[in-house]
């Protein structure tokens, strides 16, 4: 029986502005209409992982560029979401459908047939939000879901979580989004990135179907992190780089992260689908390193290619076989290249 899944949206507070990528010709910090906001050079478009080993900074620009083009040339295919707000709640972000539609466009090649509901609640409305979740899941509710609203909003000053859950028996998804005074001053709660992140999980779950969760943990969270940046900031590369550095700031010149460490993290010995193997790492690693892996892959084949990994897994392929089918390189060969590219990026 297909189980409902859980994905949590976390909070990061600081912003770091970084320079654009290095490389060759033309102007780099482009706006989506092709005009330039700076005169920095655009790196050559990568066509292989080896290209990115040699010019690792190209991944950020080309992943953003291909995502921007995808959004601008697509239409949203998600049904209009139902938005419910707790009786004592003012949401941190007031236009969730905008963020949902941008993420929908990013992955418009993929099935999006869910009846979607977003539940907004502050700490005073925790019990109300839990009742909404209970009603949504009915007899299929699992033990971890019975206190989910409280887990995402433990106190008035500790209320920053979000969770996306798909129904095990029908095409429907629900997203619980907490709100607070602090959240209203946090960019992850006020920009739409949180809403886009959680909707990406809904698309992943629908694509994986009865093989739900048979992708690496960093794939699930990293793809959602990439999607939130690439969708909300699709109009300007510099804005994307600000969000990107907000996500990966703990990785920059981190002495604990070597190429061998990255290889073990990306491809752990116990296997890619046993999510507990990543419990030994700091919790944010599945988000930031996963985001960089996703960005690398999107720079080569576009954002739809990473969601296709979930689709192929949903069709019965192993993650490794799906990866080789999409990217034309065996997984075991790709892992050390991915590690080297990331190591170059965070130490440049």
C-alpha positions in Angstrom: 0.0 0.0 0.0 1.3 3.5 -0.9 2.1 5.5 2.2 1.7 9.2 2.6 5.0 11.0 2.7 6.4 13.8 4.7 8.7 16.7 3.7 9.6 19.5 6.0 10.4 23.1 5.0 13.1 24.6 7.2 14.2 28.1 8.0 17.4 29.9 7.1 17.8 33.5 8.1 20.9 35.1 6.7 21.5 36.5 3.2 24.8 36.5 1.5 25.4 38.3 -1.8 27.9 36.7 -4.0 29.5 37.4 -7.4 28.4 35.6 -10.5 30.2 32.7 -12.2 33.5 32.9 -13.9 34.3 32.1 -17.5 34.3 33.3 -21.1 32.1 35.6 -23.2 29.1 37.8 -23.3 27.3 39.2 -20.2 26.4 36.9 -17.3 24.0 38.4 -14.7 21.2 38.4 -17.1 17.5 39.1 -16.7 15.1 36.6 -18.1 14.4 38.8 -21.1 18.0 38.5 -22.2 19.1 41.9 -21.0 22.0 42.2 -18.6 22.2 43.6 -15.1 26.0 43.5 -15.0 28.8 43.0 -17.4 30.2 39.8 -15.9 30.9 37.1 -18.5 28.6 34.2 -19.2 30.3 30.7 -18.9 30.1 28.3 -21.8 27.2 26.0 -21.7 28.2 22.6 -20.2 27.3 19.4 -22.1 28.9 16.8 -19.7 30.0 16.4 -16.1 33.5 16.6 -17.3 32.8 20.1 -18.7 31.7 21.1 -15.2 34.8 19.6 -13.5 36.8 22.0 -15.7 34.4 24.9 -15.1 32.4 24.2 -12.0 30.8 27.6 -11.7 29.0 27.2 -15.0 26.4 25.0 -13.3 24.7 27.8 -11.4 24.2 30.0 -14.4 23.0 27.4 -16.8 20.7 25.7 -14.3 19.1 29.1 -13.7 19.0 29.9 -17.4 17.3 26.7 -18.5 14.9 26.9 -15.6 14.0 30.5 -16.5 13.4 29.6 -20.1 11.3 26.7 -19.0 9.0 28.8 -16.8 8.7 31.6 -19.4 7.7 29.2 -22.1 5.3 27.1 -20.0 1.9 27.4 -18.5 0.8 26.2 -15.0 -1.0 22.9 -15.2 -2.0 22.6 -11.5 -5.6 23.1 -10.5 -6.2 26.2 -8.4 -5.2 25.4 -4.8 -7.7 25.7 -2.0 -6.3 28.0 0.6 -7.5 27.7 4.2 -6.4 30.1 6.9 -6.8 29.5 10.6 -9.2 31.8 12.5 -6.4 33.5 14.4 -3.8 33.4 11.6 -2.3 35.9 9.3 -0.2 34.1 6.7 3.5 35.1 6.3 3.0 35.1 2.5 -0.2 36.3 0.9 0.0 35.0 -2.7 0.6 31.3 -2.5 -0.9 30.6 -5.9 1.8 32.7 -7.6 4.5 30.5 -6.1 2.6 27.3 -6.8 2.1 28.2 -10.5 5.8 29.0 -10.9 6.8 25.6 -9.6 4.1 24.0 -11.8 5.6 25.7 -14.9 9.1 24.6 -13.9 7.9 20.9 -14.1 5.1 21.3 -16.6 6.3 18.2 -18.5 5.2 16.1 -15.5 1.9 14.9 -14.3 0.2 17.3 -11.8 -3.3 16.0 -11.2 -3.5 16.6 -7.4 -6.4 18.4 -5.7 -4.2 20.7 -3.6 -4.9 22.4 -0.3 -2.7 24.8 1.6 -3.4 25.2 5.3 -2.0 28.3 7.1 -1.9 28.4 10.8 -0.2 30.2 13.7 0.5 28.6 17.1 -3.0 29.5 18.4 -4.5 27.5 15.5 -2.4 24.3 15.8 -5.3 22.2 16.9 -7.4 23.5 14.0 -4.7 22.7 11.5 -4.3 19.2 12.9 -8.0 18.6 12.5 -7.7 19.6 8.9 -5.0 17.0 8.4 -6.9 14.4 10.3 -9.9 15.0 8.0 -7.8 14.8 4.9 -6.2 11.5 5.7 -9.1 9.9 7.6 -8.4 6.2 8.4 -5.1 6.3 6.5 -3.4 8.7 9.0 -0.1 7.3 10.4 1.2 7.8 13.9 3.8 10.4 12.9 1.1 12.5 11.3 -1.1 12.6 14.4 0.9 15.5 15.9 2.3 16.9 12.7 0.8 20.4 13.1 2.4 20.7 16.6 5.7 19.4 15.3 5.9 22.2 12.8 4.9 24.9 15.3 6.0 23.9 18.8 5.6 27.4 20.3 4.6 30.9 19.4 8.3 31.7 19.0 9.2 28.4 17.4 6.8 28.2 14.5 8.7 27.9 11.2 7.9 24.5 9.7 5.9 23.2 6.8 5.0 19.8 5.5 3.7 18.3 2.3 1.6 15.1 2.5 0.0 13.2 -0.3 -3.1 11.0 0.1 -2.4 7.3 -0.2 -5.5 6.5 -2.1 -6.5 9.4 -4.2 -4.8 12.2 -6.2 -4.8 14.8 -3.5 -2.2 16.7 -1.5 -2.2 18.9 1.5 0.5 21.4 2.7 0.6 22.7 6.2 2.4 26.0 6.5 3.1 27.6 9.9 3.1 31.4 10.4 4.5 33.6 13.1 5.7 37.2 13.8 9.3 36.1 13.1 8.2 34.4 9.9 6.9 37.7 8.6 10.5 39.0 8.7 12.1 36.0 7.2 12.6 35.8 3.4 11.9 32.1 3.2 8.4 32.8 4.6 7.6 36.0 2.7 8.9 35.3 -0.8 7.0 32.2 -1.9 10.0 30.0 -1.7 8.5 27.8 1.0 5.3 27.3 -1.0 7.2 26.4 -4.1 9.4 24.0 -2.2 6.4 22.1 -0.7 4.6 22.0 -4.0 7.7 20.4 -5.6 7.4 17.6 -3.1 3.8 17.0 -4.2 5.0 16.6 -7.8 7.7 14.3 -6.7 5.3 12.1 -4.8 2.8 11.9 -7.7 5.7 11.0 -10.1 7.0 8.2 -7.8 3.6 6.7 -7.3 3.8 3.3 -5.7 7.6 3.5 -5.5 7.3 6.6 -3.2 10.6 7.3 -1.4 12.8 5.2 -3.6 15.1 8.1 -4.4 18.0 9.5 -2.2 16.9 11.7 0.6 19.2 14.5 -0.7 17.4 14.1 -4.1 14.0 14.8 -2.6 15.0 17.8 -0.5 17.7 19.1 -2.8 15.4 19.2 -5.8 12.8 21.1 -3.8 15.5 23.6 -2.6 16.6 24.1 -6.2 13.0 24.5 -7.4 12.2 27.2 -4.8 15.2 29.3 -5.9 14.8 28.7 -9.7 11.1 29.3 -9.7 10.7 32.4 -7.5 13.9 34.1 -8.8 13.5 33.0 -12.5 13.6 36.6 -13.7 17.0 37.6 -12.5 20.2 35.5 -12.1 21.6 37.7 -9.4 18.5 37.2 -7.2 18.9 33.5 -7.8 22.5 33.6 -6.6 21.5 35.4 -3.4 19.0 32.6 -2.6 21.5 30.0 -3.7 24.1 31.3 -1.3 21.5 31.6 1.5 21.0 27.8 1.1 24.6 26.7 0.8 26.4 29.1 3.1 27.4 26.4 5.6 29.3 24.6 2.9 31.6 27.4 1.8 35.2 26.5 2.6 33.9 24.0 5.2 37.1 22.0 6.3 35.0 18.9 7.2 33.9 18.4 3.6 36.4 16.7 1.3 35.9 15.0 -2.0 35.8 11.6 -0.3 33.3 12.9 2.3 31.1 14.1 -0.6 31.3 10.7 -2.4 30.2 8.9 0.7 27.4 11.3 1.3 26.1 11.2 -2.2 26.4 7.4 -2.6 26.4 5.8 0.9 27.3 2.1 1.2 24.0 0.9 2.7 22.1 2.2 -0.4 20.4 5.2 -1.8 16.9 4.5 -0.7 17.5 3.9 3.1 16.9 7.5 4.2 18.1 6.8 7.7 21.7 6.5 6.5 21.8 10.3 6.3 20.7 10.7 10.0 24.4 10.8 11.0 25.0 14.1 9.2 23.9 17.6 10.1 20.3 17.9 9.1 20.8 20.6 6.6 23.2 18.6 4.4 20.5 16.8 2.5 19.2 20.2 1.6 22.3 22.1 0.6 24.3 19.4 -1.0 21.2 18.0 -2.6 20.5 21.4 -4.1 24.0 21.5 -5.6 23.6 18.1 -7.2 20.3 19.0 -8.6 21.7 22.3 -10.0 24.5 20.4 -11.7 22.1 18.0 -13.4 19.7 20.8 -14.3 22.5 22.7 -16.0 23.1 19.8 -18.3 19.6 18.6 -19.1 17.2 21.2 -17.7 15.0 21.1 -14.6 12.6 18.6 -16.1 15.4 16.0 -16.1 15.7 15.8 -12.4 12.0 15.4 -11.9 12.2 12.7 -14.5 14.3 10.7 -12.1 11.2 10.4 -9.9 9.1 9.5 -12.9 11.4 6.7 -14.0 11.6 5.4 -10.4 7.8 5.5 -10.4 7.9 3.4 -13.6 10.0 0.7 -11.7 13.6 1.6 -12.4 16.2 1.8 -9.7 17.5 5.3 -9.1 20.9 4.2 -10.6 19.3 2.9 -13.8 17.1 6.0 -14.1 20.1 8.2 -13.7 22.0 6.4 -16.5 19.0 6.5 -18.8 18.5 10.2 -18.4 22.1 11.5 -18.2 23.9 8.9 -20.3 26.6 8.0 -17.8 26.6 5.2 -15.2 25.8 6.3 -11.7 29.1 4.9 -10.2 31.0 6.9 -12.8 29.1 10.1 -12.1 29.4 10.1 -8.3 33.1 11.1 -8.1 32.6 13.7 -10.8 29.6 15.2 -8.9 31.7 15.3 -5.8 34.6 17.0 -7.5 32.3 19.6 -9.0 30.8 20.4 -5.7 34.1 20.5 -3.9 35.4 23.0 -6.6 32.3 25.2 -6.2 32.5 25.5 -2.4 36.2 26.1 -2.3 36.6 28.5 -5.2 
